[in-house]
Amino acid sequence: MEGEERPEPSSGLLADGHLVLWTLCSVLLPVCITLWCSLQRSRRQLHRRDIFRKSKHGWHDTDLFGHPTYCCVCAQHILRGAFCDCCGLRADEGCLRKADRRFPCKEIVLKPDAKALDAMPHHWIRGNVPLCSCCVVCTQQCGSQPKLCDYRCIWCQKTVHDECMRSSLKNEECDFGEFRNLIIPPSYLTSINQMRKDKKTDYAMVFDVTKTPPIKALQLCTLLPYHSARVLVCGGDGTVGWVLDAVDEMKIKGQEKYIPQVAVLPLGTGNDLSNTLGWGTSYTGEIPVAQVLRNVMEADGIKLDRWKVQVTNKGYYNLRKPKEFTMNNYFSIGPDALMALNFHTHREKAPSLFSSRILNKAVYLFYGTKDCLVQECKDLNKKVELELDGERVELPNLEGIIVLNIGYWGGGCRLWEGMGDETYPLARHDDGLLEVVGVYGSFHCAQIQVKLANPFRIGQAHTVRLILKCSMMPMQVDGEPWAQGPCTVTITHKTHALMLYFSGEQTDDDISSNSDQEDIKDTE
């Protein structure tokens, strides 16, 4: 119609342009903000890493402190930041460089130009004192105010109020506190370094065994008085074996007088050696660190047999050099070695999936159930010959053979002593004898672990020789499994290790075994 007005094309295009513009802004703005934040985060990370790399502090990042925390520089309450795992300093990200420059860390060795002191002064750090700590002057609680207040000595761990510090403790000497027998004074290392001709090792740095072999860290024991060092190994049985191998290297170097006694804090999956030595089956933080150190000081020194396991291949493969292992716990062939081999294979493919004890044990249960159905190790008695101290032993229809050095096996099960009316003398880990038992399959292993059955006891011996005549069979030494072809396995005594036995805790199995032994003595 001639009278109707048509909309102008330019106004429609303008509206469409505004729509496109706002759409682009709504999409691009969050992307730009995200990129900018990522860039700033990367810059901050590079900045922190640069400080960490050059610092003498042991700085670590944290996204959330576990308790109320205040910055040592600005005194403000902080939720995230960095902390030093050596001296306990805590700082906000913006104050990190100031904190690093202003506050010195704990000195393991005094400065080169410093003289060895007869008396050690306190090294006070202000604020963030442990909860429920008390002032050594007035015996009142410290750190109760919601601010940066009060002091703590990072050597003796004494705490003191700000007011009491000004009036009493400013110039007091430090006696290193309750754990003075576990602390190497910096003045001592300074004096030793001044007398030493070899200056290659820098003992001012803390050793990280993920980057440095333990033998290098254990050389610190050679600077101490004879037979005075004690080492706490935090890890599983494999970690303990790794450290004991380093101790054996000290023996080869002629350093027997400096060999340390070894205690264990069980952080692995099985922890059978730790359980045998009285340190329990696992540690999840239920015992305070201070109590762990007290237990180490109170523990008694004992000997642990260590055995050489030599595997010599047969036939064409005999040209190769025999494989040698050092055994602390046990050697086995059969279903339990098969479970360990399957677990080890899958853990190497995806290590991050096997970081939980519960998950690890569930995987073991899965493979044990699978072997109950498949029975890959059946007719073992037809495939192997067993000799104990040179005498051949006739075997029943077994699927597995286990050679024991310690009392526990399979995450806390006592194999040799058994249960019910068939109790045997307690197995010892320092008598130079091995206990040899057999199992009828994975289901039999499960029955033994829940105390519904006993293993087949084969005997005790000083030397064990096993000949695998045919086929591939799974084997393991202290949880390190492999698939083995025809071979001869010879187990002989190698050496002793000096360990620490803690008698303060006993498991139910220990109590029942001790009571059984008392009953046997009474009947005799």
C-alpha positions as CSV (number, residue, x, y, z in Angstrom):
1,M,0.0,0.0,0.0
2,E,1.2,3.5,-0.8
3,G,0.2,4.9,2.6
4,E,2.2,2.3,4.7
5,E,5.6,3.3,6.0
6,R,8.4,0.7,5.4
7,P,11.2,0.3,8.1
8,E,14.5,1.7,7.1
9,P,17.1,-1.0,6.3
10,S,19.8,0.8,8.2
11,S,18.0,0.6,11.6
12,G,17.7,-3.2,11.2
13,L,21.3,-3.6,10.3
14,L,22.3,-1.5,13.3
15,A,20.3,-3.7,15.7
16,D,21.9,-6.8,14.2
17,G,25.3,-5.3,14.6
18,H,24.7,-4.5,18.2
19,L,23.6,-8.1,18.8
20,V,26.7,-9.5,17.1
21,L,28.9,-7.1,19.1
22,W,27.3,-8.1,22.5
23,T,27.6,-11.7,21.6
24,L,31.3,-11.4,20.8
25,C,31.8,-9.5,24.0
26,S,30.0,-12.1,26.1
27,V,32.2,-14.9,24.5
28,L,35.5,-13.2,24.2
29,L,35.5,-11.3,27.5
30,P,35.6,-14.4,29.7
31,V,38.1,-16.0,27.4
32,C,40.4,-12.9,27.7
33,I,39.9,-12.8,31.5
34,T,40.8,-16.5,31.7
35,L,43.9,-16.1,29.5
36,W,45.0,-13.0,31.5
37,C,44.5,-14.9,34.8
38,S,46.5,-17.9,33.5
39,L,49.2,-15.6,32.4
40,Q,49.4,-13.9,35.8
41,R,49.3,-17.3,37.5
42,S,52.2,-18.5,35.3
43,R,54.2,-15.4,36.2
44,R,53.5,-15.8,39.9
45,Q,54.6,-19.5,39.7
46,L,57.8,-18.5,37.9
47,H,58.4,-15.9,40.5
48,R,57.9,-18.4,43.4
49,R,60.0,-21.0,41.7
50,D,62.8,-18.5,41.3
51,I,62.6,-17.6,45.0
52,F,62.4,-21.3,46.0
53,R,65.4,-22.2,43.9
54,K,67.7,-19.5,45.4
55,S,66.4,-19.7,48.9
56,K,67.9,-21.6,51.9
57,H,64.4,-22.2,53.2
58,G,62.5,-25.3,52.3
59,W,59.5,-23.5,50.8
60,H,56.4,-25.3,49.7
61,D,53.1,-23.9,48.2
62,T,49.7,-24.6,49.7
63,D,46.3,-23.7,48.5
64,L,44.8,-23.9,52.0
65,F,46.4,-23.9,55.4
66,G,45.0,-26.5,57.7
67,H,44.6,-24.2,60.7
68,P,44.5,-20.4,61.4
69,T,47.7,-18.9,59.9
70,Y,49.2,-15.5,59.9
71,C,51.9,-14.0,57.5
72,C,55.2,-13.6,59.3
73,V,55.8,-10.3,57.4
74,C,52.5,-8.4,57.3
75,A,50.9,-10.2,60.2
76,Q,47.7,-10.6,58.2
77,H,45.5,-13.7,58.4
78,I,46.1,-15.8,55.2
79,L,44.4,-18.9,53.7
80,R,47.0,-19.7,51.1
81,G,50.7,-19.0,50.6
82,A,54.0,-20.7,51.3
83,F,55.6,-22.4,54.3
84,C,59.1,-23.6,55.1
85,D,59.1,-27.3,56.2
86,C,62.4,-26.7,58.0
87,C,61.8,-23.7,60.2
88,G,58.0,-23.3,60.0
89,L,57.9,-19.8,58.5
90,R,54.6,-18.9,56.8
91,A,54.2,-16.1,54.3
92,D,51.6,-14.6,51.9
93,E,52.6,-14.7,48.2
94,G,53.2,-11.0,48.1
95,C,55.4,-11.1,51.2
96,L,57.4,-14.2,50.2
97,R,60.5,-12.5,49.0
98,K,60.6,-10.2,52.1
99,A,60.2,-13.2,54.3
100,D,63.0,-15.1,52.5
101,R,65.4,-12.2,53.0
102,R,64.4,-11.1,56.5
103,F,64.2,-14.4,58.4
104,P,67.1,-16.9,58.2
105,C,66.3,-20.6,58.1
106,K,67.6,-23.2,60.5
107,E,71.3,-23.6,60.0
108,I,72.4,-27.3,59.9
109,V,76.0,-26.1,59.6
110,L,77.3,-22.7,60.8
111,K,78.6,-20.2,58.3
112,P,82.2,-20.7,57.1
113,D,83.4,-17.6,59.0
114,A,81.6,-18.5,62.2
115,K,83.4,-20.2,65.1
116,A,82.0,-23.3,66.7
117,L,80.1,-22.3,69.7
118,D,80.1,-24.1,73.1
119,A,76.5,-23.0,73.6
120,M,73.7,-22.8,71.1
121,P,71.4,-19.8,71.2
122,H,67.6,-20.2,70.6
123,H,66.3,-19.6,67.1
124,W,63.0,-17.9,67.6
125,I,60.2,-17.7,65.1
126,R,57.3,-15.5,65.9
127,G,53.7,-16.6,65.5
128,N,51.8,-19.7,64.3
129,V,52.9,-21.7,67.4
130,P,51.5,-25.2,67.8
131,L,48.0,-25.5,69.2
132,C,47.7,-26.2,73.0
133,S,51.4,-25.2,73.6
134,C,52.3,-23.6,76.9
135,C,54.8,-20.8,77.7
136,V,57.9,-22.1,79.4
137,V,58.0,-19.1,81.7
138,C,54.4,-18.6,82.9
139,T,53.0,-22.0,81.9
140,Q,50.0,-20.3,80.3
141,Q,48.7,-21.3,76.9
142,C,50.4,-19.7,73.9
143,G,49.0,-18.7,70.5
144,S,45.5,-18.2,71.9
145,Q,45.0,-14.7,70.4
146,P,43.7,-14.3,66.8
147,K,46.9,-12.6,65.6
148,L,50.6,-13.1,64.9
149,C,51.9,-13.5,68.4
150,D,54.3,-15.4,70.7
151,Y,57.5,-17.2,69.8
152,R,58.7,-20.8,69.2
153,C,62.3,-22.0,69.1
154,I,62.7,-24.2,66.0
155,W,65.4,-26.3,67.8
156,C,64.0,-27.1,71.2
157,Q,60.3,-26.4,70.3
158,K,59.8,-24.3,73.4
159,T,57.1,-21.6,73.2
160,V,57.0,-18.3,75.0
161,H,54.7,-15.3,75.2
162,D,55.8,-11.9,73.7
163,E,55.8,-10.4,77.2
164,C,57.7,-13.3,78.8
165,M,60.3,-13.2,76.0
166,R,61.1,-9.6,76.7
167,S,61.5,-10.2,80.4
168,S,63.2,-13.6,80.7
169,L,64.3,-15.6,77.6
170,K,65.9,-13.2,75.2
171,N,69.4,-14.4,75.7
172,E,68.9,-17.9,77.1
173,E,70.9,-20.8,75.7
174,C,69.1,-23.6,73.8
175,D,69.4,-27.2,75.1
176,F,67.7,-28.7,72.0
177,G,64.8,-29.9,74.2
178,E,63.3,-33.3,74.6
179,F,64.8,-34.7,71.4
180,R,68.4,-33.5,72.0
181,N,69.7,-37.0,71.5
182,L,68.2,-37.0,68.0
183,I,69.7,-33.7,66.9
184,I,73.1,-33.1,65.5
185,P,74.2,-29.6,66.7
186,P,75.4,-27.2,64.0
187,S,78.5,-26.5,66.0
188,Y,79.5,-30.2,66.0
189,L,79.2,-30.4,62.2
190,T,81.2,-27.1,61.9
191,S,84.0,-28.5,64.0
192,I,84.0,-31.8,62.0
193,N,84.1,-29.9,58.7
194,Q,87.0,-27.8,59.8
195,M,89.0,-31.0,60.6
196,R,88.1,-32.9,57.5
197,K,90.3,-32.9,54.4
198,D,87.6,-34.0,52.0
199,K,85.3,-31.0,51.4
200,K,83.3,-32.5,48.6
201,T,80.1,-33.2,50.5
202,D,78.1,-30.1,51.6
203,Y,76.2,-31.1,54.7
204,A,74.6,-27.7,54.9
205,M,72.0,-29.0,52.5
206,V,69.2,-31.4,53.5
207,F,69.4,-34.6,51.4
208,D,66.4,-35.5,49.2
209,V,66.6,-39.3,48.6
210,T,64.4,-38.9,45.5
211,K,67.4,-37.1,43.9
212,T,70.3,-38.4,45.9
213,P,71.1,-42.0,46.7
214,P,70.7,-42.9,50.4
215,I,74.4,-44.0,50.6
216,K,75.4,-40.4,50.3
217,A,73.0,-39.3,53.0
218,L,74.2,-42.1,55.3
219,Q,77.8,-40.8,55.0
220,L,76.6,-38.3,57.6
221,C,76.8,-41.1,60.1
222,T,80.5,-41.3,59.7
223,L,80.8,-37.9,61.3
224,L,79.1,-39.1,64.5
225,P,80.5,-41.1,67.4
226,Y,80.6,-44.9,66.9
227,H,77.3,-46.8,66.9
228,S,75.3,-43.7,67.8
229,A,73.2,-43.1,64.7
230,R,69.6,-44.0,64.4
231,V,67.7,-43.8,61.1
232,L,63.9,-43.6,60.7
233,V,62.8,-45.0,57.3
234,C,59.4,-43.6,56.3
235,G,57.9,-45.9,53.6
236,G,57.1,-49.5,52.8
237,D,59.2,-52.7,53.0
238,G,60.8,-51.9,49.6
239,T,62.0,-48.5,50.9
240,V,63.5,-50.2,54.0
241,G,65.3,-52.7,51.7
242,W,66.7,-49.8,49.6
243,V,68.2,-48.2,52.7
244,L,69.6,-51.5,54.1
245,D,71.3,-52.0,50.7
246,A,73.0,-48.7,51.2
247,V,74.0,-49.8,54.7
248,D,75.6,-52.9,53.2
249,E,77.7,-50.5,51.0
250,M,79.0,-48.9,54.1
251,K,80.2,-52.3,55.3
252,I,82.0,-52.8,52.0
253,K,83.7,-49.5,52.6
254,G,84.9,-50.5,56.0
255,Q,82.5,-48.3,57.9
256,E,81.0,-50.9,60.3
257,K,81.5,-48.7,63.3
258,Y,79.3,-46.0,61.9
259,I,76.4,-48.2,60.7
260,P,73.1,-46.8,62.0
261,Q,70.2,-48.7,63.6
262,V,67.1,-48.6,61.5
263,A,63.5,-47.9,62.6
264,V,60.5,-48.0,60.3
265,L,57.4,-45.7,59.9
266,P,55.1,-47.9,57.8
267,L,53.7,-46.1,54.8
268,G,53.5,-49.0,52.3
269,T,50.8,-51.5,51.5
270,G,51.9,-54.7,53.2
271,N,54.4,-53.5,55.8
272,D,55.2,-57.0,57.1
273,L,58.7,-56.1,58.1
274,S,57.5,-53.1,60.0
275,N,54.9,-55.3,61.8
276,T,57.5,-57.9,62.7
277,L,59.7,-55.2,64.3
278,G,56.8,-53.8,66.4
279,W,56.1,-50.6,64.4
280,G,52.6,-51.6,63.3
281,T,50.9,-52.3,60.0
282,S,50.3,-48.7,58.8
283,Y,50.7,-45.1,59.8
284,T,48.0,-42.6,58.9
285,G,48.9,-39.8,61.2
286,E,47.1,-41.1,64.3
287,I,50.2,-40.9,66.4
288,P,51.8,-37.4,66.8
289,V,55.3,-37.0,65.2
290,A,56.7,-36.2,68.7
291,Q,55.5,-39.6,69.9
292,V,57.0,-41.4,66.9
293,L,60.4,-39.8,67.8
294,R,60.0,-40.9,71.4
295,N,59.3,-44.4,70.2
296,V,62.5,-44.3,68.1
297,M,64.5,-43.3,71.2
298,E,63.0,-46.0,73.4
299,A,63.3,-48.8,70.8
300,D,65.7,-51.7,71.4
301,G,68.5,-52.7,69.0
302,I,68.1,-56.2,67.4
303,K,69.6,-58.1,64.4
304,L,67.7,-59.0,61.2
305,D,69.0,-61.8,58.9
306,R,69.4,-60.8,55.3
307,W,69.6,-63.4,52.6
308,K,71.1,-63.7,49.1
309,V,68.7,-65.1,46.5
310,Q,70.6,-66.2,43.4
311,V,68.6,-67.2,40.3
312,T,70.6,-69.2,37.7
313,N,68.9,-69.8,34.3
314,K,69.0,-73.1,32.7
315,G,69.7,-74.2,29.1
316,Y,70.7,-71.5,26.5
317,Y,70.0,-68.7,29.1
318,N,72.6,-70.1,31.4
319,L,75.2,-68.0,29.5
320,R,73.8,-65.0,31.3
321,K,75.1,-63.8,34.6
322,P,72.9,-65.1,37.5
323,K,70.5,-62.6,38.9
324,E,71.0,-61.8,42.6
325,F,68.5,-60.3,45.1
326,T,68.7,-59.5,48.7
327,M,65.8,-60.8,50.8
328,N,64.6,-59.3,54.1
329,N,61.0,-60.7,54.2
330,Y,60.3,-63.6,52.0
331,F,60.6,-65.4,48.6
332,S,57.7,-67.1,47.0
333,I,56.7,-68.9,43.8
334,G,53.0,-69.5,43.0
335,P,49.7,-67.6,43.5
336,D,50.9,-64.8,45.8
337,A,53.7,-64.0,43.4
338,L,51.2,-64.1,40.5
339,M,49.0,-61.5,42.3
340,A,52.0,-59.3,43.0
341,L,53.1,-59.6,39.3
342,N,49.7,-58.6,38.0
343,F,49.5,-55.7,40.4
344,H,53.0,-54.6,39.6
345,T,52.3,-54.7,35.8
346,H,49.2,-52.5,36.0
347,R,50.8,-50.1,38.5
348,E,53.6,-49.4,36.1
349,K,51.1,-48.5,33.4
350,A,49.1,-46.1,35.6
351,P,51.0,-45.3,38.8
352,S,48.6,-42.5,39.8
353,L,45.7,-45.0,40.2
354,F,47.6,-47.0,42.9
355,S,48.1,-44.3,45.5
356,S,45.6,-45.7,48.1
357,R,46.2,-48.6,50.4
358,I,42.5,-49.6,50.2
359,L,42.5,-49.6,46.4
360,N,45.8,-51.5,46.3
361,K,44.4,-54.3,48.5
362,A,41.2,-54.3,46.5
363,V,43.3,-54.9,43.3
364,Y,45.1,-57.8,45.1
365,L,41.7,-59.2,46.0
366,F,40.5,-59.1,42.4
367,Y,43.6,-60.9,41.1
368,G,43.4,-63.5,43.9
369,T,39.7,-64.2,43.0
370,K,40.6,-64.5,39.4
371,D,43.4,-67.0,40.1
372,C,40.9,-69.1,42.2
373,L,39.0,-69.7,38.9
374,V,41.9,-70.0,36.5
375,Q,44.5,-71.8,38.7
376,E,47.5,-70.8,36.6
377,C,50.0,-72.2,39.1
378,K,48.5,-75.7,39.6
379,D,50.7,-78.9,39.7
380,L,53.7,-76.9,41.1
381,N,55.0,-80.1,42.7
382,K,55.5,-81.6,39.2
383,K,57.4,-78.5,38.0
384,V,59.8,-77.9,40.9
385,E,62.3,-79.8,43.1
386,L,62.9,-78.5,46.6
387,E,66.0,-79.1,48.8
388,L,66.5,-78.0,52.4
389,D,70.1,-78.0,53.6
390,G,71.0,-80.3,50.7
391,E,68.2,-82.9,51.3
392,R,65.4,-83.2,48.8
393,V,61.8,-82.9,50.1
394,E,58.8,-84.7,48.6
395,L,56.0,-82.2,48.0
396,P,52.3,-82.8,48.0
397,N,50.0,-81.3,45.3
398,L,50.8,-77.6,45.9
399,E,50.4,-74.4,43.9
400,G,52.8,-72.2,45.8
401,I,55.9,-72.3,48.0
402,I,56.8,-69.5,50.4
403,V,60.3,-69.1,52.1
404,L,60.0,-66.9,55.2
405,N,62.6,-64.9,57.1
406,I,60.2,-62.9,59.2
407,G,57.1,-63.7,61.2
408,Y,54.5,-61.9,59.1
409,W,53.4,-62.4,55.5
410,G,50.6,-61.1,53.3
411,G,49.9,-57.9,55.2
412,G,49.8,-59.2,58.8
413,C,49.3,-63.0,58.7
414,R,51.6,-65.2,60.7
415,L,52.2,-68.3,58.5
416,W,54.6,-70.5,60.5
417,E,53.0,-70.5,64.0
418,G,49.6,-71.4,62.7
419,M,46.5,-71.6,64.8
420,G,44.5,-74.0,66.9
421,D,46.2,-77.2,68.2
422,E,48.9,-77.1,65.5
423,T,50.9,-74.2,67.0
424,Y,54.6,-74.2,66.2
425,P,57.5,-72.3,67.9
426,L,57.6,-68.6,67.0
427,A,59.6,-67.9,63.9
428,R,62.6,-65.7,64.5
429,H,64.3,-63.2,62.2
430,D,67.8,-63.4,63.7
431,D,68.4,-67.2,64.1
432,G,69.9,-67.9,60.6
433,L,67.0,-70.1,59.8
434,L,64.4,-69.9,57.0
435,E,60.8,-71.3,57.4
436,V,59.4,-73.0,54.3
437,V,55.7,-73.5,53.8
438,G,53.4,-74.5,51.0
439,V,49.9,-73.3,49.9
440,Y,47.3,-75.2,47.9
441,G,46.1,-72.1,45.9
442,S,44.7,-68.6,46.1
443,F,41.7,-69.7,48.0
444,H,43.9,-71.4,50.6
445,C,45.9,-68.2,50.9
446,A,42.7,-66.3,51.6
447,Q,41.7,-68.9,54.2
448,I,45.0,-68.5,56.0
449,Q,44.7,-64.7,56.1
450,V,41.4,-64.9,57.8
451,K,42.6,-67.7,60.2
452,L,40.5,-70.4,58.8
453,A,43.3,-72.7,57.7
454,N,47.0,-73.4,58.2
455,P,49.7,-73.6,55.5
456,F,51.5,-76.8,54.8
457,R,54.7,-76.7,56.8
458,I,57.6,-78.1,54.9
459,G,60.5,-77.4,57.2
460,Q,63.3,-75.0,58.4
461,A,66.7,-74.7,56.9
462,H,69.9,-72.6,56.7
463,T,70.0,-73.0,52.9
464,V,67.1,-73.5,50.5
465,R,67.5,-74.7,46.9
466,L,64.6,-74.7,44.4
467,I,64.8,-76.1,40.9
468,L,62.2,-75.0,38.3
469,K,62.3,-77.8,35.7
470,C,59.9,-76.5,33.1
471,S,57.4,-73.7,32.1
472,M,57.3,-70.0,33.2
473,M,56.3,-69.4,36.8
474,P,55.8,-66.1,38.8
475,M,58.3,-65.4,41.5
476,Q,58.8,-62.6,43.9
477,V,61.4,-61.3,46.5
478,D,60.0,-58.9,49.0
479,G,57.2,-57.8,46.8
480,E,59.3,-57.4,43.6
481,P,57.8,-59.9,41.2
482,W,58.9,-61.3,37.8
483,A,58.1,-64.1,35.4
484,Q,60.8,-66.8,35.5
485,G,61.6,-69.7,33.1
486,P,63.5,-72.9,34.0
487,C,66.2,-72.0,36.6
488,T,67.8,-72.9,40.0
489,V,67.1,-70.6,42.9
490,T,69.5,-70.8,45.8
491,I,68.9,-68.9,49.1
492,T,71.9,-68.5,51.5
493,H,72.6,-66.2,54.4
494,K,74.2,-62.9,53.4
495,T,74.6,-60.6,56.5
496,H,72.8,-59.1,59.4
497,A,71.1,-55.7,59.6
498,L,70.9,-53.6,62.8
499,M,67.3,-52.7,63.3
500,L,65.2,-51.1,66.1
501,Y,62.4,-53.1,67.7
502,F,59.6,-51.2,69.4
503,S,57.9,-53.3,72.0
504,G,55.3,-50.7,73.1
505,E,52.6,-52.0,70.8
506,Q,51.5,-55.5,70.1
507,T,49.1,-56.8,67.6
508,D,46.4,-59.3,68.4
509,D,48.4,-62.0,66.6
510,D,51.4,-61.2,68.8
511,I,49.4,-61.5,72.0
512,S,47.7,-64.7,70.9
513,S,51.1,-66.2,69.8
514,N,52.8,-65.3,73.1
515,S,49.9,-66.8,75.1
516,D,50.2,-70.0,73.0
517,Q,53.9,-70.2,73.7
518,E,53.3,-69.8,77.4
519,D,50.7,-72.6,77.3
520,I,53.2,-74.8,75.6
521,K,55.8,-74.1,78.2
522,D,53.4,-74.8,81.0
523,T,52.5,-78.2,79.5
524,E,56.2,-79.1,79.2
